[in-house]
Amino acid sequence: MRTVSLEELTRRLAQLPGRPRVVASGNAAIPWAGVRAVDEALEEYTLHVLNAPPGLPERPGVTAETCFVGAGMRHHPGLSYVPSRLSLVPVLLQRMIPADVVLLHCAPPRDGLLSLGVEVNVLPAAIEGCLSRGGLVVAVVNDRMPYTYGDAQVHLDQVSLAVEVSDPIPAVTAGPPGEDSRRIGDLVAARVPDGATLQLGIGAVPDATLAALTERRDLRVWTEMFSDGVLALEERGVLDRSHPLTTSFLFGSQELYDWADGNERVRMLRTERTNDPAMIARQRLMTSVNTALEVDLFGQANASRINRRIHSGFGGQTDFIVGAMHAPGGQAFIALRSWHPKANVSTIVPLLDEPVTSFQQTAVVTEQGVAEVAGYSEKAQARHIIRDAAHPDVKEQLWEEAGRLGLA
């Protein structure tokens, strides 16, 4: 690894031929200094980022490529969405869409190893795919990035060039969940036994679920990401101290990042391990909680598209639903409000007219109740979804539509 100035990095990037593909850390770990250098150096390039925040370059010549669309790409004029379950994105980056450049956002080295800090995700696979074709791996080394372990550690000889910065890591502190989210969280938490292994994302419903688990004991965490709710359970002594907290990326408050820094109990793994359905299925009492935009009477969930326009993507939902449903004592929940306040529509619909993200979960949970799905006939599933999950204002209409669909 050779440390250079940003100016020298820009000159080196400008020597790249053609229209290179650049893969960069996403979520809370965008290496902004590296992204700016790429944009200054290259007239045309493809930038591949998972769940990108706002701020990416938007100009002619820039293709914003992703397998999971974040807020920074939803309206990007150069958006190129590549559909893929999250567990398979590393395969794409190694074999089908390898990078010419990988931009990493790292903590300074300890014992000769850099750390990817708050985001491991698909980056190890991107590094391997890039190096296999003689590409360039660039580390933006930030003394404010937490140092994490596991697959987060990167050998110095895997990095071609490094630049040094001292920038804050984007942090967020969640506000208190609303009444509907608290109700949903309570309903889901009531289904979580002592000793369960948890997968929850970020948002009001996951936060409310975690907040309702403070009386449980020996819970474990195997997830693609976690936030401050897990830290709160750790501080309350709810989690199994004999087992590491397994995740692929972090996003939360500065307190969470300070706690993760140098904490060997937090085991950061690459996506093809955290999201491997077979590995998920080995976890004790695996309990997966995901959300959706809509659920229909066949139990199908749309978490990806609005009016046929891509909103996010498959993400890890399908990976964890499949893994949890195969785990001994496992459960998979789709948790969402029964009514979408902004769109002023029911989230329980007769039949999805959007592509399906996932289905065949244990139950659908709204603030109205828990609709059991697994193990029931399609007619019983529809009956449970209308009776126990749908908003009262649309139940009559849903019963009529169920009849037309042959579900009544």
ChimeraX attribute file (.defattr): number of C-alpha atoms within 10 A of each C-alpha:
attribute: neighborCount
match mode: 1-to-1
recipient: residues
	/A:1	14
	/A:2	12
	/A:3	17
	/A:4	13
	/A:5	12
	/A:6	18
	/A:7	12
	/A:8	14
	/A:9	19
	/A:10	19
	/A:11	16
	/A:12	15
	/A:13	19
	/A:14	16
	/A:15	10
	/A:16	15
	/A:17	9
	/A:18	10
	/A:19	15
	/A:20	17
	/A:21	20
	/A:22	25
	/A:23	29
	/A:24	26
	/A:25	27
	/A:26	24
	/A:27	20
	/A:28	20
	/A:29	24
	/A:30	25
	/A:31	23
	/A:32	18
	/A:33	16
	/A:34	23
	/A:35	19
	/A:36	14
	/A:37	19
	/A:38	24
	/A:39	21
	/A:40	13
	/A:41	19
	/A:42	20
	/A:43	14
	/A:44	17
	/A:45	19
	/A:46	21
	/A:47	26
	/A:48	26
	/A:49	25
	/A:50	24
	/A:51	23
	/A:52	24
	/A:53	19
	/A:54	12
	/A:55	11
	/A:56	19
	/A:57	19
	/A:58	17
	/A:59	13
	/A:60	11
	/A:61	15
	/A:62	21
	/A:63	21
	/A:64	25
	/A:65	22
	/A:66	25
	/A:67	23
	/A:68	27
	/A:69	27
	/A:70	20
	/A:71	15
	/A:72	18
	/A:73	28
	/A:74	21
	/A:75	13
	/A:76	18
	/A:77	13
	/A:78	19
	/A:79	19
	/A:80	17
	/A:81	18
	/A:82	15
	/A:83	16
	/A:84	18
	/A:85	19
	/A:86	26
	/A:87	24
	/A:88	18
	/A:89	25
	/A:90	25
	/A:91	18
	/A:92	18
	/A:93	22
	/A:94	21
	/A:95	14
	/A:96	11
	/A:97	17
	/A:98	25
	/A:99	31
	/A:100	24
	/A:101	25
	/A:102	29
	/A:103	28
	/A:104	29
	/A:105	32
	/A:106	31
	/A:107	26
	/A:108	21
	/A:109	16
	/A:110	11
	/A:111	6
	/A:112	11
	/A:113	16
	/A:114	24
	/A:115	26
	/A:116	31
	/A:117	28
	/A:118	31
	/A:119	28
	/A:120	30
	/A:121	33
	/A:122	28
	/A:123	24
	/A:124	24
	/A:125	23
	/A:126	30
	/A:127	27
	/A:128	19
	/A:129	25
	/A:130	25
	/A:131	21
	/A:132	14
	/A:133	12
	/A:134	11
	/A:135	20
	/A:136	22
	/A:137	25
	/A:138	26
	/A:139	29
	/A:140	25
	/A:141	24
	/A:142	20
	/A:143	16
	/A:144	18
	/A:145	23
	/A:146	24
	/A:147	25
	/A:148	27
	/A:149	24
	/A:150	19
	/A:151	19
	/A:152	26
	/A:153	23
	/A:154	20
	/A:155	13
	/A:156	16
	/A:157	12
	/A:158	16
	/A:159	21
	/A:160	15
	/A:161	21
	/A:162	24
	/A:163	20
	/A:164	18
	/A:165	16
	/A:166	11
	/A:167	14
	/A:168	11
	/A:169	20
	/A:170	14
	/A:171	14
	/A:172	14
	/A:173	13
	/A:174	15
	/A:175	9
	/A:176	11
	/A:177	17
	/A:178	11
	/A:179	11
	/A:180	19
	/A:181	23
	/A:182	21
	/A:183	22
	/A:184	25
	/A:185	28
	/A:186	19
	/A:187	20
	/A:188	28
	/A:189	19
	/A:190	12
	/A:191	12
	/A:192	20
	/A:193	16
	/A:194	17
	/A:195	17
	/A:196	23
	/A:197	25
	/A:198	25
	/A:199	26
	/A:200	25
	/A:201	22
	/A:202	17
	/A:203	14
	/A:204	18
	/A:205	28
	/A:206	27
	/A:207	24
	/A:208	24
	/A:209	24
	/A:210	21
	/A:211	19
	/A:212	19
	/A:213	21
	/A:214	17
	/A:215	11
	/A:216	18
	/A:217	17
	/A:218	16
	/A:219	23
	/A:220	27
	/A:221	24
	/A:222	26
	/A:223	25
	/A:224	28
	/A:225	22
	/A:226	26
	/A:227	23
	/A:228	22
	/A:229	21
	/A:230	21
	/A:231	18
	/A:232	16
	/A:233	20
	/A:234	16
	/A:235	10
	/A:236	13
	/A:237	16
	/A:238	20
	/A:239	26
	/A:240	18
	/A:241	13
	/A:242	9
	/A:243	14
	/A:244	16
	/A:245	22
	/A:246	22
	/A:247	27
	/A:248	27
	/A:249	26
	/A:250	24
	/A:251	23
	/A:252	21
	/A:253	17
	/A:254	17
	/A:255	12
	/A:256	22
	/A:257	24
	/A:258	14
	/A:259	13
	/A:260	21
	/A:261	18
	/A:262	15
	/A:263	14
	/A:264	14
	/A:265	16
	/A:266	20
	/A:267	20
	/A:268	29
	/A:269	25
	/A:270	23
	/A:271	26
	/A:272	20
	/A:273	18
	/A:274	25
	/A:275	28
	/A:276	18
	/A:277	22
	/A:278	17
	/A:279	16
	/A:280	28
	/A:281	21
	/A:282	15
	/A:283	22
	/A:284	19
	/A:285	23
	/A:286	29
	/A:287	32
	/A:288	28
	/A:289	25
	/A:290	23
	/A:291	22
	/A:292	19
	/A:293	19
	/A:294	27
	/A:295	30
	/A:296	21
	/A:297	27
	/A:298	24
	/A:299	29
	/A:300	22
	/A:301	27
	/A:302	24
	/A:303	25
	/A:304	23
	/A:305	20
	/A:306	15
	/A:307	8
	/A:308	10
	/A:309	10
	/A:310	19
	/A:311	18
	/A:312	22
	/A:313	24
	/A:314	21
	/A:315	24
	/A:316	24
	/A:317	27
	/A:318	21
	/A:319	22
	/A:320	32
	/A:321	29
	/A:322	23
	/A:323	25
	/A:324	33
	/A:325	24
	/A:326	19
	/A:327	20
	/A:328	13
	/A:329	15
	/A:330	24
	/A:331	26
	/A:332	26
	/A:333	25
	/A:334	29
	/A:335	26
	/A:336	25
	/A:337	25
	/A:338	25
	/A:339	21
	/A:340	14
	/A:341	10
	/A:342	6
	/A:343	8
	/A:344	8
	/A:345	14
	/A:346	20
	/A:347	25
	/A:348	29
	/A:349	23
	/A:350	21
	/A:351	18
	/A:352	17
	/A:353	13
	/A:354	17
	/A:355	15
	/A:356	17
	/A:357	18
	/A:358	21
	/A:359	22
	/A:360	20
	/A:361	25
	/A:362	23
	/A:363	23
	/A:364	32
	/A:365	27
	/A:366	29
	/A:367	23
	/A:368	18
	/A:369	20
	/A:370	24
	/A:371	25
	/A:372	22
	/A:373	23
	/A:374	18
	/A:375	11
	/A:376	11
	/A:377	12
	/A:378	17
	/A:379	17
	/A:380	18
	/A:381	22
	/A:382	25
	/A:383	22
	/A:384	21
	/A:385	29
	/A:386	25
	/A:387	18
	/A:388	20
	/A:389	27
	/A:390	29
	/A:391	20
	/A:392	15
	/A:393	11
	/A:394	17
	/A:395	18
	/A:396	11
	/A:397	13
	/A:398	23
	/A:399	19
	/A:400	13
	/A:401	17
	/A:402	20
	/A:403	11
	/A:404	11
	/A:405	14
	/A:406	9
	/A:407	18
	/A:408	14
